[in-house]
Every structure is written in structure tokens, then in C-alpha cells.
């Protein structure tokens, strides 16, 4: 007599339940208690919503279970303190939110944006995220600050503060043109004067002098005459690919596909 085949029951999805607190609400964070016992891993997390295929957002999960960048989830569900939210773990980098009330997907600002009022042309801007540091390039000096914030732990420096004329006065000196910031050397714990530029050649164009700056933080080092630059030039583009892979825990495509 032939044995009757048994069909394996599908595994129940791994579920995390979180309770919204005032601090989570203010900072648009979801705290995933016990996520380490699931297949979810720290890094970039894709967030969808059960029953609403068009809903999608992305956050960043740290090793302590804090999933940041959840403003879209908070606004869509009107989350408030003491709400209990169920999250289904789909994969190591994806979860699905179970809506506790009917979501709202149309959001409006108090007034039209500058883009709307000035009828600016539609172009695509690649959003700054740690995972696209490999292909992303800065458009302005402020982007270099953002990049350094992500890559700082991969450098021998820590960001201390911006450098103002008042701080220079308190230090008893005057530097013209004024450098941008104060860094701390992680090894010696000394304060360092730093300048941030998109390209090292901008350091020369803006008439900065090597004797006034300890560290030049830039995206690319394109200055031909290196004697016109500070002794330390931190080129962030050189670190971006390795750092992005390290942060996200990804293997290079060439290795995974070989």
C-alpha cells in the first residue's frame, strides 16, 4: 500500500510587535524588540504594508533594534504613543507592517513647495544614502559633510564642531579665508583645523593656505600641485565603496556572481 504523501505546512511568518512611545514618535523610529532572533539583519530595510502593494519606504536598522527613517509609516497610520504595531519579517532586509487602522496616503504641506510655486523643471536627484555611496557623487560642499558623517568611523578623525569667527577669536587667532570645522584626532586626541571641499583643487581656488589647515576633507583629490594642500588630505571617494559594503554587509556582485 502506497504511503500517503504529506504536504509540509508553510512556516508562519516571524512577527515582531512594537509599542510606540513619545520619543519614538518624535524621532520617527520603530524599536524592533528581539529582532536578533529573526532573520532580520542590521542595515538598510525595505518596509512595505500588508494589503497595500503600492506602499513602500526604506529605513535603517541599527544593532540595538532601532529602525529609523519611518516618517512615512507614522504619517500613513497616524501612529501615536501606546499604539501597538505588528511587523512581519519577510527577509533579512525586508519587513511588512500590519496596519492597525486604515492608512492615509495623501500628504500635504501647509503651503506649496518652492518647486511647485516656481514651477521648476522635473529632474531626478539621486537621494543620499549609505548604500549608494558607490555610485553617488556630491553636488555641493554640504554633501561632503554628509558623506563624512557616514564614513567618519572609517577614518582616524572625529567631527567636533563648525569653526566660526567667534571661536577663532576665543582661540586668539584670525584665519582668512576661514576654515570650516574642528576635528579630533582619534589617536592623539588633538584638535585639528579642517576644510571641507568637493575637490582638492577647490582648496587652492578658494585661496586657502596649507599652513592654516591640518586636514582637507574632500570627495576627490584632483589637485596637481600637492604642495599647495595640507599635509593630510582625506579623500572620501577612496573609502566610499569599501565603507558602503561594510556598512550594509554586502558582498561585491563580482564575487557573488562568480
Steps between C-alpha positions, in 0.01 A plus 500: 500500500646832390584744772290812507699811420492771761514862396727715713317786661634843405703657775325775691664839441732628769319782679630790708263713705604848604332762718527864397643739759514881497872499419452251216220717361710819518791334320299277262664184633362149543673288766516137389527310825658158457582545131824304547298181544355550149670498161499881495846659496628855565534726198262640240147360547223508239163560668171407335141490629279191508206544263640810331742399227577858394632599842877489533762682702850434625664528840822414676515237775782525754643225718281607795176447307417864419350531151529866399362689202141390564327837452290367210371213719418739787307739276322227303371325813472805727708318759485637852640397841380161631399377154608139449632421156555154351790452258549187290856408410516419129876462458826620651440846351121529467201526734128548448296722732155376597280813502315549828265751335410613149813668361508845349720544195440861394719744685507878457734764631355816660594693186617411147869423463747726320514236226123541451472879529791568265396217266849357497591245235474137601837329527606195700728543801665188637427504873795481737509163676789293637427219256539712188832657596658278235327681212399828665702821455466825696338800334604756761733538797222417746484153343861443607397568862221244469736244351758555771227442758443153354866416446643660814542171688720374217741792544745601774295814569185602688289803419502753784326820385480768235761773513362853542661843521403507868681172567808629318486814718481285814800305372689826460554480126361615167501286186384641168338331317345324796521117510183298551531282808686353794574126498651280771784260428383162632858394574654808662167661606634832370274762344552548126395784269316360198372622165226321302497523120346304214840474331848566632555751220222712656726546803744689276225684309354630825846629599543287812857447620650170618644663812148593617343155467594160646259282302332546165189283469392467138318262268782474247864608499550662159754772584817455294725699731466312830736749670210747499293267719513420874719214614192279549251462214208268579349388169151362573448345156787262573318374810141505376478161328664299776306688768165457326557126468608481865201700628249294306674165531479440126736291293623650175288391203805370320566258787141384549448441130828316444 
